[in-house]
Amino acid sequence: MPFLEITTNATAASFKALAEKATDLIVKVTGKPKSFVAVQVQSQPNLVWNGTSEPAAVAKFYSLGASNLTENSEFSKQFAELFEAELGVSSTRSYIFFNGFEPADIGYGGKTLAG
C-alpha cells in the first residue's frame, strides 16, 4: 500500500507522466504490486526553499510496515534523480519523508488491512 505525495513549485510537461514514472519506481524498489501503489502530484507555486522560489519539491512516502534504511536510501537516490530529470529540482532542494504504518492504521475496501 505505498502512497507517495509530491508537492512542488516546479512546472512539468505532465504531472500525470511524473506520477506514472514514480509509480514504476516504487514498484521497482519495493517489489509491491502496481495495483497497490498510489501517487499524487500537487502543484504549489508558493513553496519556498531557502527563501527563494527556485524549483523545489517535498515528498511524503507512506507504506505498510516499518521504514527500512536500505530501501529508504535507494528511494532517496532514485527520487532525487527523478525530480531532477522531470522537474529540474536539484537534490539539495528536495526532501522526502518516510512514514511506516501498521495494518490496523490503513483502511481499504470498507475495513482495515488488519481485518
N, CA, C and O atoms as a Tinker XYZ file with bonds, in Angstrom:
   460  protein
     1  N      0.814000   -1.181000    0.000000    73     2
     2  CA     0.000000    0.000000    0.000000    64     1     3
     3  C      0.859000    1.246000    0.000000    63     2     4     5
     4  O      0.583000    2.171000    0.764000    81     3
     5  N      1.861000    1.306000   -0.803000    73     3     6
     6  CA     2.670000    2.521000   -0.851000    64     5     7
     7  C      1.877000    3.703000   -1.425000    63     6     8     9
     8  O      1.138000    3.566000   -2.401000    81     7
     9  N      2.052000    4.845000   -0.800000    73     7    10
    10  CA     1.446000    6.092000   -1.288000    64     9    11
    11  C      2.519000    7.167000   -1.263000    63    10    12    13
    12  O      3.172000    7.380000   -0.242000    81    11
    13  N      2.698000    7.842000   -2.391000    73    11    14
    14  CA     3.669000    8.928000   -2.490000    64    13    15
    15  C      2.923000   10.208000   -2.813000    63    14    16    17
    16  O      2.126000   10.258000   -3.750000    81    15
    17  N      3.188000   11.235000   -2.033000    73    15    18
    18  CA     2.607000   12.558000   -2.258000    64    17    19
    19  C      3.751000   13.526000   -2.546000    63    18    20    21
    20  O      4.628000   13.731000   -1.706000    81    19
    21  N      3.734000   14.115000   -3.733000    73    19    22
    22  CA     4.780000   15.060000   -4.141000    64    21    23
    23  C      4.166000   16.452000   -4.239000    63    22    24    25
    24  O      3.149000   16.642000   -4.906000    81    23
    25  N      4.780000   17.415000   -3.579000    73    23    26
    26  CA     4.369000   18.813000   -3.678000    64    25    27
    27  C      5.548000   19.578000   -4.255000    63    26    28    29
    28  O      6.675000   19.450000   -3.776000    81    27
    29  N      5.285000   20.378000   -5.290000    73    27    30
    30  CA     6.378000   21.099000   -5.938000    64    29    31
    31  C      5.926000   22.455000   -6.460000    63    30    32    33
    32  O      4.754000   22.658000   -6.778000    81    31
    33  N      6.869000   23.370000   -6.540000    73    31    34
    34  CA     6.600000   24.661000   -7.174000    64    33    35
    35  C      7.100000   24.662000   -8.617000    63    34    36    37
    36  O      6.949000   25.652000   -9.334000    81    35
    37  N      7.693000   23.550000   -9.032000    73    35    38
    38  CA     8.235000   23.436000  -10.392000    64    37    39
    39  C      7.127000   23.127000  -11.384000    63    38    40    41
    40  O      6.049000   22.662000  -11.012000    81    39
    41  N      7.407000   23.390000  -12.630000    73    39    42
    42  CA     6.461000   23.027000  -13.677000    64    41    43
    43  C      6.974000   21.764000  -14.367000    63    42    44    45
    44  O      8.178000   21.514000  -14.433000    81    43
    45  N      6.049000   20.994000  -14.866000    73    43    46
    46  CA     6.409000   19.777000  -15.587000    64    45    47
    47  C      5.545000   19.689000  -16.822000    63    46    48    49
    48  O      4.422000   20.193000  -16.842000    81    47
    49  N      6.064000   19.052000  -17.848000    73    47    50
    50  CA     5.279000   18.869000  -19.065000    64    49    51
    51  C      4.003000   18.111000  -18.736000    63    50    52    53
    52  O      2.948000   18.378000  -19.311000    81    51
    53  N      4.103000   17.159000  -17.804000    73    51    54
    54  CA     2.935000   16.386000  -17.407000    64    53    55
    55  C      3.123000   15.844000  -15.997000    63    54    56    57
    56  O      4.002000   15.015000  -15.759000    81    55
    57  N      2.299000   16.310000  -15.065000    73    55    58
    58  CA     2.348000   15.760000  -13.716000    64    57    59
    59  C      1.868000   14.308000  -13.738000    63    58    60    61
    60  O      2.304000   13.498000  -12.919000    81    59
    61  N      0.975000   13.978000  -14.667000    73    59    62
    62  CA     0.500000   12.600000  -14.786000    64    61    63
    63  C      1.658000   11.677000  -15.166000    63    62    64    65
    64  O      1.799000   10.595000  -14.597000    81    63
    65  N      2.484000   12.097000  -16.123000    73    63    66
    66  CA     3.645000   11.292000  -16.527000    64    65    67
    67  C      4.611000   11.129000  -15.352000    63    66    68    69
    68  O      5.173000   10.051000  -15.155000    81    67
    69  N      4.805000   12.188000  -14.578000    73    67    70
    70  CA     5.662000   12.116000  -13.392000    64    69    71
    71  C      5.107000   11.091000  -12.413000    63    70    72    73
    72  O      5.859000   10.278000  -11.875000    81    71
    73  N      3.797000   11.122000  -12.176000    73    71    74
    74  CA     3.163000   10.180000  -11.254000    64    73    75
    75  C      3.330000    8.742000  -11.744000    63    74    76    77
    76  O      3.561000    7.833000  -10.946000    81    75
    77  N      3.212000    8.538000  -13.053000    73    75    78
    78  CA     3.376000    7.196000  -13.614000    64    77    79
    79  C      4.812000    6.704000  -13.471000    63    78    80    81
    80  O      5.031000    5.533000  -13.165000    81    79
    81  N      5.788000    7.575000  -13.687000    73    79    82
    82  CA     7.194000    7.198000  -13.514000    64    81    83
    83  C      7.498000    6.905000  -12.050000    63    82    84    85
    84  O      8.237000    5.971000  -11.741000    81    83
    85  N      6.929000    7.704000  -11.151000    73    83    86
    86  CA     7.125000    7.473000   -9.722000    64    85    87
    87  C      6.510000    6.135000   -9.307000    63    86    88    89
    88  O      7.079000    5.415000   -8.486000    81    87
    89  N      5.353000    5.807000   -9.871000    73    87    90
    90  CA     4.713000    4.519000   -9.589000    64    89    91
    91  C      5.641000    3.371000   -9.977000    63    90    92    93
    92  O      5.850000    2.442000   -9.198000    81    91
    93  N      6.189000    3.442000  -11.176000    73    91    94
    94  CA     7.098000    2.385000  -11.639000    64    93    95
    95  C      8.329000    2.277000  -10.750000    63    94    96    97
    96  O      8.817000    1.176000  -10.493000    81    95
    97  N      8.830000    3.410000  -10.283000    73    95    98
    98  CA     9.993000    3.414000   -9.402000    64    97    99
    99  C      9.658000    2.734000   -8.065000    63    98   100   101
   100  O     10.463000    1.964000   -7.540000    81    99
   101  N      8.475000    3.020000   -7.521000    73    99   102
   102  CA     8.059000    2.415000   -6.252000    64   101   103
   103  C      7.951000    0.897000   -6.409000    63   102   104   105
   104  O      8.402000    0.145000   -5.545000    81   103
   105  N      7.359000    0.457000   -7.498000    73   103   106
   106  CA     7.229000   -0.981000   -7.757000    64   105   107
   107  C      8.614000   -1.625000   -7.836000    63   106   108   109
   108  O      8.841000   -2.694000   -7.269000    81   107
   109  N      9.531000   -0.969000   -8.539000    73   107   110
   110  CA    10.885000   -1.493000   -8.702000    64   109   111
   111  C     11.609000   -1.618000   -7.367000    63   110   112   113
   112  O     12.243000   -2.640000   -7.102000    81   111
   113  N     11.524000   -0.599000   -6.530000    73   111   114
   114  CA    12.275000   -0.599000   -5.277000    64   113   115
   115  C     11.628000   -1.481000   -4.212000    63   114   116   117
   116  O     12.332000   -2.175000   -3.478000    81   115
   117  N     10.285000   -1.467000   -4.116000    73   115   118
   118  CA     9.612000   -2.227000   -3.051000    64   117   119
   119  C      9.260000   -3.646000   -3.456000    63   118   120   121
   120  O      9.143000   -4.530000   -2.606000    81   119
   121  N      9.088000   -3.868000   -4.765000    73   119   122
   122  CA     8.631000   -5.173000   -5.217000    64   121   123
   123  C      7.143000   -5.391000   -4.994000    63   122   124   125
   124  O      6.640000   -6.495000   -5.203000    81   123
   125  N      6.438000   -4.352000   -4.573000    73   123   126
   126  CA     4.994000   -4.472000   -4.330000    64   125   127
   127  C      4.241000   -4.314000   -5.649000    63   126   128   129
   128  O      4.720000   -3.640000   -6.561000    81   127
   129  N      3.067000   -4.930000   -5.754000    73   127   130
   130  CA     2.296000   -4.848000   -6.997000    64   129   131
   131  C      1.845000   -3.424000   -7.311000    63   130   132   133
   132  O      1.498000   -2.655000   -6.415000    81   131
   133  N      1.857000   -3.091000   -8.593000    73   131   134
   134  CA     1.426000   -1.772000   -9.045000    64   133   135
   135  C     -0.007000   -1.475000   -8.605000    63   134   136   137
   136  O     -0.362000   -0.319000   -8.375000    81   135
   137  N     -0.827000   -2.516000   -8.488000    73   135   138
   138  CA    -2.234000   -2.329000   -8.113000    64   137   139
   139  C     -2.402000   -1.747000   -6.712000    63   138   140   141
   140  O     -3.483000   -1.259000   -6.381000    81   139
   141  N     -1.363000   -1.786000   -5.887000    73   139   142
   142  CA    -1.436000   -1.233000   -4.538000    64   141   143
   143  C     -0.789000    0.146000   -4.417000    63   142   144   145
   144  O     -0.861000    0.757000   -3.351000    81   143
   145  N     -0.165000    0.650000   -5.470000    73   143   146
   146  CA     0.596000    1.898000   -5.409000    64   145   147
   147  C     -0.272000    3.095000   -5.818000    63   146   148   149
   148  O     -0.969000    3.048000   -6.832000    81   147
   149  N     -0.222000    4.158000   -5.025000    73   147   150
   150  CA    -0.918000    5.411000   -5.352000    64   149   151
   151  C      0.089000    6.558000   -5.291000    63   150   152   153
   152  O      0.927000    6.618000   -4.391000    81   151
   153  N     -0.007000    7.465000   -6.263000    73   151   154
   154  CA     0.883000    8.630000   -6.321000    64   153   155
   155  C      0.046000    9.866000   -6.610000    63   154   156   157
   156  O     -0.826000    9.850000   -7.479000    81   155
   157  N      0.317000   10.923000   -5.882000    73   155   158
   158  CA    -0.365000   12.206000   -6.084000    64   157   159
   159  C      0.694000   13.291000   -6.246000    63   158   160   161
   160  O      1.613000   13.395000   -5.434000    81   159
   161  N      0.561000   14.101000   -7.302000    73   159   162
   162  CA     1.476000   15.227000   -7.521000    64   161   163
   163  C      0.665000   16.511000   -7.404000    63   162   164   165
   164  O     -0.352000   16.684000   -8.076000    81   163
   165  N      1.128000   17.403000   -6.546000    73   163   166
   166  CA     0.430000   18.666000   -6.323000    64   165   167
   167  C      1.319000   19.844000   -6.704000    63   166   168   169
   168  O      2.494000   19.904000   -6.341000    81   167
   169  N      0.740000   20.762000   -7.431000    73   167   170
   170  CA     1.429000   21.997000   -7.762000    64   169   171
   171  C      1.184000   22.992000   -6.630000    63   170   172   173
   172  O      0.041000   23.252000   -6.255000    81   171
   173  N      2.260000   23.539000   -6.098000    73   171   174
   174  CA     2.152000   24.522000   -5.022000    64   173   175
   175  C      3.116000   25.664000   -5.346000    63   174   176   177
   176  O      4.259000   25.669000   -4.890000    81   175
   177  N      2.639000   26.640000   -6.144000    73   175   178
   178  CA     3.531000   27.718000   -6.576000    64   177   179
   179  C      4.121000   28.535000   -5.429000    63   178   180   181
   180  O      5.120000   29.228000   -5.619000    81   179
   181  N      3.517000   28.464000   -4.244000    73   179   182
   182  CA     4.006000   29.243000   -3.107000    64   181   183
   183  C      5.078000   28.531000   -2.295000    63   182   184   185
   184  O      5.525000   29.064000   -1.280000    81   183
   185  N      5.503000   27.342000   -2.712000    73   183   186
   186  CA     6.560000   26.631000   -1.997000    64   185   187
   187  C      7.869000   27.418000   -2.115000    63   186   188   189
   188  O      8.329000   27.733000   -3.213000    81   187
   189  N      8.448000   27.720000   -0.967000    73   187   190
   190  CA     9.704000   28.479000   -0.912000    64   189   191
   191  C     10.743000   27.630000   -0.193000    63   190   192   193
   192  O     10.456000   27.030000    0.842000    81   191
   193  N     11.942000   27.583000   -0.743000    73   191   194
   194  CA    13.047000   26.815000   -0.152000    64   193   195
   195  C     14.228000   27.760000   -0.034000    63   194   196   197
   196  O     14.622000   28.389000   -1.016000    81   195
   197  N     14.791000   27.863000    1.148000    73   195   198
   198  CA    15.940000   28.736000    1.386000    64   197   199
   199  C     15.635000   30.177000    0.983000    63   198   200   201
   200  O     16.513000   30.913000    0.531000    81   199
   201  N     14.370000   30.562000    1.157000    73   199   202
   202  CA    13.982000   31.944000    0.880000    64   201   203
   203  C     13.786000   32.277000   -0.582000    63   202   204   205
   204  O     13.580000   33.443000   -0.921000    81   203
   205  N     13.846000   31.270000   -1.476000    73   203   206
   206  CA    13.657000   31.547000   -2.900000    64   205   207
   207  C     12.568000   30.647000   -3.483000    63   206   208   209
   208  O     12.212000   29.620000   -2.906000    81   207
   209  N     12.057000   31.052000   -4.622000    73   207   210
   210  CA    11.031000   30.255000   -5.294000    64   209   211
   211  C     11.609000   29.446000   -6.458000    63   210   212   213
   212  O     10.870000   29.025000   -7.348000    81   211
   213  N     12.926000   29.228000   -6.453000    73   211   214
   214  CA    13.531000   28.345000   -7.454000    64   213   215
   215  C     12.913000   26.956000   -7.294000    63   214   216   217
   216  O     12.398000   26.639000   -6.222000    81   215
   217  N     12.954000   26.116000   -8.341000    73   215   218
   218  CA    12.307000   24.802000   -8.263000    64   217   219
   219  C     12.708000   24.009000   -7.023000    63   218   220   221
   220  O     13.887000   23.877000   -6.696000    81   219
   221  N     11.696000   23.491000   -6.350000    73   219   222
   222  CA    11.885000   22.706000   -5.132000    64   221   223
   223  C     10.762000   21.683000   -5.042000    63   222   224   225
   224  O      9.743000   21.808000   -5.721000    81   223
   225  N     10.952000   20.673000   -4.203000    73   223   226
   226  CA     9.924000   19.653000   -4.014000    64   225   227
   227  C     10.014000   19.074000   -2.609000    63   226   228   229
   228  O     11.092000   18.980000   -2.023000    81   227
   229  N      8.852000   18.686000   -2.082000    73   227   230
   230  CA     8.766000   17.976000   -0.819000    64   229   231
   231  C      7.890000   16.757000   -1.083000    63   230   232   233
   232  O      6.797000   16.877000   -1.637000    81   231
   233  N      8.375000   15.587000   -0.686000    73   231   234
   234  CA     7.619000   14.362000   -0.907000    64   233   235
   235  C      7.424000   13.629000    0.415000    63   234   236   237
   236  O      8.276000   13.665000    1.303000    81   235
   237  N      6.284000   12.970000    0.517000    73   235   238
   238  CA     5.975000   12.138000    1.684000    64   237   239
   239  C      5.643000   10.748000    1.164000    63   238   240   241
   240  O      4.758000   10.574000    0.327000    81   239
   241  N      6.372000    9.759000    1.679000    73   239   242
   242  CA     6.169000    8.376000    1.259000    64   241   243
   243  C      5.604000    7.590000    2.433000    63   242   244   245
   244  O      6.210000    7.515000    3.502000    81   243
   245  N      4.445000    7.013000    2.214000    73   243   246
   246  CA     3.760000    6.231000    3.235000    64   245   247
   247  C      3.725000    4.774000    2.791000    63   246   248   249
   248  O      3.465000    4.486000    1.623000    81   247
   249  N      3.986000    3.855000    3.716000    73   247   250
   250  CA     3.973000    2.452000    3.348000    64   249   251
   251  C      3.632000    1.582000    4.552000    63   250   252   253
   252  O      3.844000    1.961000    5.704000    81   251
   253  N      3.108000    0.429000    4.252000    73   251   254
   254  CA     2.786000   -0.544000    5.280000    64   253   255
   255  C      4.085000   -1.110000    5.826000    63   254   256   257
   256  O      4.961000   -1.508000    5.059000    81   255
   257  N      4.214000   -1.148000    7.138000    73   255   258
   258  CA     5.420000   -1.691000    7.752000    64   257   259
   259  C      6.429000   -0.607000    8.071000    63   258   260   261
   260  O      6.285000    0.549000    7.674000    81   259
   261  N      7.439000   -1.009000    8.788000    73   259   262
   262  CA     8.469000   -0.075000    9.236000    64   261   263
   263  C      9.351000    0.360000    8.073000    63   262   264   265
   264  O      9.531000   -0.367000    7.095000    81   263
   265  N      9.887000    1.547000    8.206000    73   263   266
   266  CA    10.842000    2.040000    7.211000    64   265   267
   267  C     12.107000    1.202000    7.276000    63   266   268   269
   268  O     12.456000    0.664000    8.327000    81   267
   269  N     12.772000    1.098000    6.171000    73   267   270
   270  CA    13.949000    0.272000    6.042000    64   269   271
   271  C     15.073000    1.162000    5.523000    63   270   272   273
   272  O     14.917000    1.805000    4.485000    81   271
   273  N     16.188000    1.208000    6.219000    73   271   274
   274  CA    17.281000    2.112000    5.853000    64   273   275
   275  C     17.768000    1.881000    4.425000    63   274   276   277
   276  O     17.973000    2.840000    3.680000    81   275
   277  N     17.952000    0.631000    4.041000    73   275   278
   278  CA    18.447000    0.329000    2.697000    64   277   279
   279  C     17.446000    0.775000    1.646000    63   278   280   281
   280  O     17.811000    1.432000    0.671000    81   279
   281  N     16.186000    0.416000    1.844000    73   279   282
   282  CA    15.140000    0.793000    0.892000    64   281   283
   283  C     14.978000    2.311000    0.834000    63   282   284   285
   284  O     14.863000    2.883000   -0.249000    81   283
   285  N     14.968000    2.961000    1.994000    73   283   286
   286  CA    14.810000    4.415000    2.032000    64   285   287
   287  C     15.981000    5.120000    1.357000    63   286   288   289
   288  O     15.787000    6.126000    0.674000    81   287
   289  N     17.184000    4.607000    1.538000    73   287   290
   290  CA    18.356000    5.197000    0.881000    64   289   291
   291  C     18.228000    5.079000   -0.626000    63   290   292   293
   292  O     18.544000    6.021000   -1.352000    81   291
   293  N     17.766000    3.925000   -1.106000    73   291   294
   294  CA    17.580000    3.729000   -2.544000    64   293   295
   295  C     16.482000    4.654000   -3.070000    63   294   296   297
   296  O     16.626000    5.256000   -4.134000    81   295
   297  N     15.376000    4.763000   -2.311000    73   295   298
   298  CA    14.306000    5.686000   -2.707000    64   297   299
   299  C     14.828000    7.110000   -2.789000    63   298   300   301
   300  O     14.555000    7.818000   -3.759000    81   299
   301  N     15.563000    7.528000   -1.796000    73   299   302
   302  CA    16.084000    8.892000   -1.761000    64   301   303
   303  C     16.918000    9.172000   -3.009000    63   302   304   305
   304  O     16.767000   10.223000   -3.631000    81   303
   305  N     17.782000    8.255000   -3.372000    73   303   306
   306  CA    18.624000    8.396000   -4.564000    64   305   307
   307  C     17.768000    8.438000   -5.831000    63   306   308   309
   308  O     17.930000    9.324000   -6.669000    81   307
   309  N     16.862000    7.476000   -5.960000    73   307   310
   310  CA    16.045000    7.363000   -7.173000    64   309   311
   311  C     15.099000    8.566000   -7.342000    63   310   312   313
   312  O     14.934000    9.082000   -8.447000    81   311
   313  N     14.488000    8.999000   -6.244000    73   311   314
   314  CA    13.573000   10.138000   -6.346000    64   313   315
   315  C     14.319000   11.432000   -6.622000    63   314   316   317
   316  O     13.812000   12.291000   -7.345000    81   315
   317  N     15.509000   11.590000   -6.066000    73   315   318
   318  CA    16.308000   12.782000   -6.377000    64   317   319
   319  C     16.595000   12.836000   -7.875000    63   318   320   321
   320  O     16.512000   13.899000   -8.491000    81   319
   321  N     16.932000   11.691000   -8.454000    73   319   322
   322  CA    17.187000   11.643000   -9.897000    64   321   323
   323  C     15.921000   11.928000  -10.700000    63   322   324   325
   324  O     15.968000   12.632000  -11.708000    81   323
   325  N     14.794000   11.384000  -10.257000    73   323   326
   326  CA    13.518000   11.611000  -10.945000    64   325   327
   327  C     13.116000   13.087000  -10.871000    63   326   328   329
   328  O     12.694000   13.662000  -11.874000    81   327
   329  N     13.243000   13.702000   -9.692000    73   327   330
   330  CA    12.876000   15.115000   -9.538000    64   329   331
   331  C     13.759000   16.013000  -10.393000    63   330   332   333
   332  O     13.293000   17.002000  -10.958000    81   331
   333  N     15.042000   15.657000  -10.482000    73   331   334
   334  CA    15.969000   16.436000  -11.319000    64   333   335
   335  C     15.573000   16.310000  -12.791000    63   334   336   337
   336  O     15.494000   17.310000  -13.505000    81   335
   337  N     15.327000   15.097000  -13.231000    73   335   338
   338  CA    15.021000   14.852000  -14.650000    64   337   339
   339  C     13.663000   15.413000  -15.062000    63   338   340   341
   340  O     13.543000   16.005000  -16.135000    81   339
   341  N     12.642000   15.237000  -14.230000    73   339   342
   342  CA    11.275000   15.599000  -14.610000    64   341   343
   343  C     10.881000   17.024000  -14.218000    63   342   344   345
   344  O     10.057000   17.654000  -14.882000    81   343
   345  N     11.484000   17.530000  -13.120000    73   343   346
   346  CA    11.068000   18.833000  -12.594000    64   345   347
   347  C     12.185000   19.883000  -12.613000    63   346   348   349
   348  O     11.922000   21.070000  -12.419000    81   347
   349  N     13.414000   19.456000  -12.844000    73   347   350
   350  CA    14.533000   20.393000  -12.765000    64   349   351
   351  C     14.842000   20.793000  -11.339000    63   350   352   353
   352  O     15.392000   21.867000  -11.096000    81   351
   353  N     14.488000   19.927000  -10.386000    73   351   354
   354  CA    14.711000   20.208000   -8.966000    64   353   355
   355  C     16.019000   19.547000   -8.530000    63   354   356   357
   356  O     16.172000   18.329000   -8.629000    81   355
   357  N     16.949000   20.354000   -8.052000    73   355   358
   358  CA    18.228000   19.856000   -7.549000    64   357   359
   359  C     17.999000   18.986000   -6.314000    63   358   360   361
   360  O     17.055000   19.200000   -5.554000    81   359
   361  N     18.881000   18.000000   -6.128000    73   359   362
   362  CA    18.754000   17.118000   -4.960000    64   361   363
   363  C     18.925000   17.878000   -3.647000    63   362   364   365
   364  O     18.532000   17.381000   -2.591000    81   363
   365  N     19.503000   19.068000   -3.701000    73   363   366
   366  CA    19.661000   19.873000   -2.485000    64   365   367
   367  C     18.479000   20.813000   -2.267000    63   366   368   369
   368  O     18.509000   21.665000   -1.379000    81   367
   369  N     17.429000   20.650000   -3.090000    73   367   370
   370  CA    16.213000   21.460000   -2.924000    64   369   371
   371  C     14.984000   20.566000   -2.845000    63   370   372   373
   372  O     13.900000   20.930000   -3.302000    81   371
   373  N     15.175000   19.380000   -2.250000    73   371   374
   374  CA    14.032000   18.491000   -2.055000    64   373   375
   375  C     14.222000   17.653000   -0.796000    63   374   376   377
   376  O     15.341000   17.319000   -0.406000    81   375
   377  N     13.106000   17.328000   -0.181000    73   375   378
   378  CA    13.072000   16.407000    0.957000    64   377   379
   379  C     12.121000   15.280000    0.601000    63   378   380   381
   380  O     11.186000   15.464000   -0.179000    81   379
   381  N     12.368000   14.105000    1.181000    73   379   382
   382  CA    11.380000   13.035000    1.152000    64   381   383
   383  C     11.274000   12.494000    2.577000    63   382   384   385
   384  O     12.274000   12.137000    3.198000    81   383
   385  N     10.062000   12.444000    3.069000    73   383   386
   386  CA     9.785000   11.955000    4.410000    64   385   387
   387  C      9.212000   10.542000    4.303000    63   386   388   389
   388  O      8.303000   10.301000    3.508000    81   387
   389  N      9.731000    9.621000    5.089000    73   387   390
   390  CA     9.294000    8.229000    5.066000    64   389   391
   391  C      8.439000    7.938000    6.294000    63   390   392   393
   392  O      8.827000    8.250000    7.420000    81   391
   393  N      7.268000    7.334000    6.067000    73   391   394
   394  CA     6.340000    7.033000    7.148000    64   393   395
   395  C      5.853000    5.595000    7.018000    63   394   396   397
   396  O      5.293000    5.217000    5.989000    81   395
   397  N      6.063000    4.792000    8.060000    73   395   398
   398  CA     5.586000    3.414000    8.073000    64   397   399
   399  C      4.318000    3.297000    8.911000    63   398   400   401
   400  O      4.168000    3.969000    9.931000    81   399
   401  N      3.411000    2.435000    8.466000    73   399   402
   402  CA     2.149000    2.232000    9.167000    64   401   403
   403  C      1.910000    0.753000    9.410000    63   402   404   405
   404  O      2.452000   -0.094000    8.700000    81   403
   405  N      1.106000    0.445000   10.404000    73   403   406
   406  CA     0.693000   -0.922000   10.694000    64   405   407
   407  C     -0.621000   -1.209000    9.961000    63   406   408   409
   408  O     -1.337000   -0.273000    9.604000    81   407
   409  N     -0.954000   -2.487000    9.728000    73   407   410
   410  CA    -2.181000   -2.836000    9.007000    64   409   411
   411  C     -3.450000   -2.210000    9.604000    63   410   412   413
   412  O     -4.361000   -1.850000    8.859000    81   411
   413  N     -3.522000   -2.077000   10.909000    73   411   414
   414  CA    -4.720000   -1.506000   11.547000    64   413   415
   415  C     -4.858000   -0.010000   11.297000    63   414   416   417
   416  O     -5.921000    0.560000   11.544000    81   415
   417  N     -3.797000    0.635000   10.810000    73   415   418
   418  CA    -3.809000    2.075000   10.565000    64   417   419
   419  C     -4.273000    2.443000    9.160000    63   418   420   421
   420  O     -4.352000    3.625000    8.824000    81   419
   421  N     -4.578000    1.444000    8.338000    73   419   422
   422  CA    -4.913000    1.704000    6.928000    64   421   423
   423  C     -6.265000    1.103000    6.603000    63   422   424   425
   424  O     -6.494000   -0.090000    6.803000    81   423
   425  N     -7.168000    1.950000    6.095000    73   423   426
   426  CA    -8.477000    1.469000    5.653000    64   425   427
   427  C     -8.476000    1.201000    4.167000    63   426   428   429
   428  O     -7.887000    1.958000    3.395000    81   427
   429  N     -9.138000    0.116000    3.756000    73   427   430
   430  CA    -9.243000   -0.248000    2.343000    64   429   431
   431  C    -10.431000   -1.185000    2.168000    63   430   432   433
   432  O    -10.579000   -2.156000    2.910000    81   431
   433  N    -11.267000   -0.893000    1.195000    73   431   434
   434  CA   -12.394000   -1.779000    0.915000    64   433   435
   435  C    -13.404000   -1.860000    2.043000    63   434   436   437
   436  O    -14.061000   -2.887000    2.215000    81   435
   437  N    -13.537000   -0.789000    2.814000    73   435   438
   438  CA   -14.526000   -0.763000    3.900000    64   437   439
   439  C    -14.076000   -1.403000    5.192000    63   438   440   441
   440  O    -14.881000   -1.566000    6.108000    81   439
   441  N    -12.817000   -1.768000    5.291000    73   439   442
   442  CA   -12.275000   -2.320000    6.540000    64   441   443
   443  C    -10.808000   -1.922000    6.631000    63   442   444   445
   444  O    -10.287000   -1.277000    5.721000    81   443
   445  N    -10.142000   -2.292000    7.702000    73   443   446
   446  CA    -8.713000   -2.025000    7.789000    64   445   447
   447  C     -7.970000   -3.206000    7.186000    63   446   448   449
   448  O     -8.540000   -4.282000    7.003000    81   447
   449  N     -6.711000   -3.002000    6.882000    73   447   450
   450  CA    -5.915000   -4.107000    6.349000    64   449   451
   451  C     -5.673000   -5.190000    7.388000    63   450   452   453
   452  O     -5.263000   -6.300000    7.050000    81   451
   453  N     -5.927000   -4.865000    8.667000    73   451   454
   454  CA    -5.790000   -5.866000    9.734000    64   453   455
   455  C     -7.002000   -6.790000    9.779000    63   454   456   457
   456  O     -6.952000   -7.859000   10.387000    81   455
   457  N     -8.094000   -6.373000    9.133000    73   455   458
   458  CA    -9.290000   -7.242000    9.124000    64   457   459
   459  C    -10.537000   -6.522000    9.501000    63   458   460
   460  O    -11.611000   -7.123000    9.536000    81   459
